[in-house]
Amino acid sequence: MLATKKIVIPFFLIAVIAMASFNSCGIYSFADVSIPDSIKTVRVAFFENRAQYINPQLSPNLTDRVRQRIVNQTKLTQTNSDNADYDITATITQYSVSTSGVSTGENNTRQASMNNLNVGITVTLRNQKSGGDPQVFPISRSFPFAATLSLQAAESKLLDEIVTNLTDDIFNRLFSNW
């Protein structure tokens, strides 16, 4: 009985691996990225900033980081051509502060203890090969900071975190089908 189990487990494992390798039908996967084989080039347009308040560093940093991520983690070639297979555009639509925590101070007065920097982006993916309707992805994140900080101080502390997290969200929405 023991000899049968030793044979069945390796055979089962080989069968699963073989089935997985035959299962890639025209789509390659790289680091959990799914892109049809016919897609070779991508154009990432400069992210437009239409938020009411504009952080002048956000748009160029985010655009650059998304471009780098796509080039480094996919087989796509970056191009500035209008006829790229994938055309990605994005607009920063929200950049605002809201109070997320309130504490009671002296004389029972209420005051903000925590704030959130709220960032919203609309990302559009056009597949020029398929000619179908563009896919639109709304993405938003909140970044908490102490209410004792000014907005400028919070921005300087949070900029790298904002760009990193939004880059992850954008990349995952575009290429990981979540």
C-alpha positions as CSV (number, residue, x, y, z in Angstrom):
1,M,0.0,0.0,0.0
2,L,2.8,2.4,0.8
3,A,4.5,1.8,-2.6
4,T,1.3,2.8,-4.4
5,K,1.1,6.1,-2.5
6,K,4.7,7.0,-3.5
7,I,3.9,6.4,-7.1
8,V,0.6,8.2,-7.2
9,I,1.8,11.5,-5.6
10,P,4.7,12.2,-8.1
11,F,2.4,11.1,-11.0
12,F,-0.3,13.5,-9.7
13,L,2.2,16.4,-9.4
14,I,3.5,15.8,-12.9
15,A,0.0,15.7,-14.3
16,V,-0.9,19.0,-12.6
17,I,2.3,20.7,-13.9
18,A,1.7,19.4,-17.4
19,M,-1.9,20.6,-17.5
20,A,-0.9,24.1,-16.3
21,S,1.8,24.4,-19.0
22,F,-0.7,23.5,-21.7
23,N,-3.2,25.9,-20.4
24,S,-1.6,29.2,-21.6
25,C,-3.6,30.1,-24.7
26,G,-2.2,33.3,-26.2
27,I,-1.7,35.1,-22.9
28,Y,1.5,35.4,-21.1
29,S,1.8,35.8,-17.4
30,F,4.7,37.5,-15.6
31,A,4.6,38.3,-11.9
32,D,0.8,37.8,-11.9
33,V,0.4,40.0,-15.0
34,S,-1.9,38.9,-17.8
35,I,-1.5,40.5,-21.2
36,P,-2.5,39.0,-24.5
37,D,0.4,38.0,-26.8
38,S,-0.7,40.4,-29.4
39,I,-0.1,43.4,-27.2
40,K,3.6,44.6,-27.6
41,T,3.6,48.3,-26.9
42,V,2.2,50.7,-24.4
43,R,1.9,54.5,-24.2
44,V,1.4,56.1,-20.8
45,A,0.4,59.7,-21.2
46,F,1.4,62.3,-18.7
47,F,-1.2,62.1,-15.8
48,E,-3.3,65.2,-15.9
49,N,-4.0,66.9,-12.6
50,R,-7.5,68.4,-12.4
51,A,-7.9,68.3,-8.6
52,Q,-9.1,71.4,-6.9
53,Y,-5.8,71.6,-5.0
54,I,-2.7,70.6,-7.0
55,N,0.5,69.1,-5.6
56,P,3.0,69.9,-8.4
57,Q,5.1,66.9,-7.6
58,L,2.4,64.3,-7.7
59,S,1.6,64.1,-11.4
60,P,5.1,63.8,-12.8
61,N,6.2,61.4,-10.0
62,L,3.2,59.2,-10.4
63,T,3.4,59.2,-14.2
64,D,7.1,58.2,-14.1
65,R,6.7,55.5,-11.5
66,V,3.8,53.9,-13.4
67,R,5.9,53.9,-16.6
68,Q,8.8,52.3,-14.8
69,R,6.7,49.7,-13.3
70,I,5.1,48.7,-16.6
71,V,8.5,48.5,-18.3
72,N,10.1,46.6,-15.5
73,Q,7.3,44.1,-14.8
74,T,5.8,43.4,-18.2
75,K,7.1,42.5,-21.6
76,L,5.6,45.7,-23.0
77,T,7.8,48.3,-24.8
78,Q,7.2,51.9,-23.8
79,T,6.4,54.2,-26.8
80,N,5.2,57.7,-27.4
81,S,3.4,56.7,-30.6
82,D,-0.3,57.4,-30.9
83,N,-0.8,53.9,-32.3
84,A,0.5,51.9,-29.3
85,D,-1.3,48.7,-28.6
86,Y,-2.3,49.9,-25.1
87,D,-2.9,53.6,-24.5
88,I,-3.1,54.5,-20.8
89,T,-4.3,57.9,-19.6
90,A,-5.1,59.1,-16.1
91,T,-6.5,62.2,-14.4
92,I,-6.0,63.1,-10.8
93,T,-9.5,64.2,-9.9
94,Q,-9.3,64.5,-6.1
95,Y,-6.6,65.8,-3.7
96,S,-8.2,67.0,-0.5
97,V,-7.9,66.9,3.3
98,S,-10.6,65.6,5.6
99,T,-10.7,65.1,9.4
100,S,-10.6,61.5,10.5
101,G,-10.2,61.8,14.2
102,V,-11.5,64.2,16.8
103,S,-10.3,64.6,20.4
104,T,-11.5,66.7,23.3
105,G,-9.1,69.4,24.3
106,E,-9.1,72.0,27.1
107,N,-12.5,73.4,28.1
108,N,-14.1,70.4,26.5
109,T,-13.5,71.8,23.0
110,R,-13.3,69.4,20.2
111,Q,-10.4,69.5,17.8
112,A,-9.0,67.4,15.0
113,S,-6.5,64.8,16.0
114,M,-6.0,63.0,12.7
115,N,-6.5,64.1,9.1
116,N,-6.6,62.2,5.8
117,L,-5.1,63.3,2.6
118,N,-7.6,61.9,0.0
119,V,-6.3,61.2,-3.5
120,G,-8.6,60.1,-6.4
121,I,-7.6,59.1,-9.9
122,T,-9.4,58.0,-13.0
123,V,-7.4,55.7,-15.2
124,T,-8.4,54.8,-18.7
125,L,-7.0,51.9,-20.7
126,R,-7.6,51.8,-24.5
127,N,-6.8,48.5,-26.2
128,Q,-6.0,49.8,-29.7
129,K,-5.8,46.2,-31.1
130,S,-9.3,45.2,-30.1
131,G,-10.9,48.6,-30.9
132,G,-13.4,48.1,-28.1
133,D,-14.7,50.5,-25.5
134,P,-12.0,51.9,-23.2
135,Q,-11.9,50.5,-19.7
136,V,-12.2,53.1,-17.0
137,F,-10.9,52.5,-13.4
138,P,-11.6,54.9,-10.6
139,I,-8.9,54.6,-7.9
140,S,-8.8,56.4,-4.5
141,R,-6.8,56.2,-1.4
142,S,-6.7,58.0,1.9
143,F,-3.4,58.7,3.7
144,P,-3.7,59.6,7.4
145,F,-1.5,62.2,9.1
146,A,-1.5,64.0,12.4
147,A,-3.6,67.1,12.5
148,T,-0.7,68.9,14.1
149,L,1.0,68.9,10.8
150,S,0.4,71.5,8.1
151,L,-0.7,70.2,4.7
152,Q,2.7,71.0,3.2
153,A,4.5,69.1,6.0
154,A,2.2,66.1,5.6
155,E,2.7,66.1,1.8
156,S,6.5,66.1,2.1
157,K,6.2,63.1,4.5
158,L,3.6,61.2,2.5
159,L,4.6,61.8,-1.1
160,D,6.6,58.7,-1.6
161,E,4.0,56.5,0.2
162,I,1.2,58.1,-2.0
163,V,3.1,57.5,-5.2
164,T,4.1,53.9,-4.3
165,N,0.6,52.9,-3.2
166,L,-1.2,54.6,-6.1
167,T,1.3,53.0,-8.5
168,D,0.5,49.6,-7.1
169,D,-3.2,50.2,-7.3
170,I,-3.0,51.4,-10.9
171,F,-0.7,48.6,-12.1
172,N,-2.9,46.0,-10.4
173,R,-6.1,47.4,-11.9
174,L,-4.6,47.5,-15.4
175,F,-2.8,44.2,-15.5
176,S,-3.9,41.8,-12.7
177,N,-7.7,41.8,-13.3
178,W,-8.7,42.5,-9.7
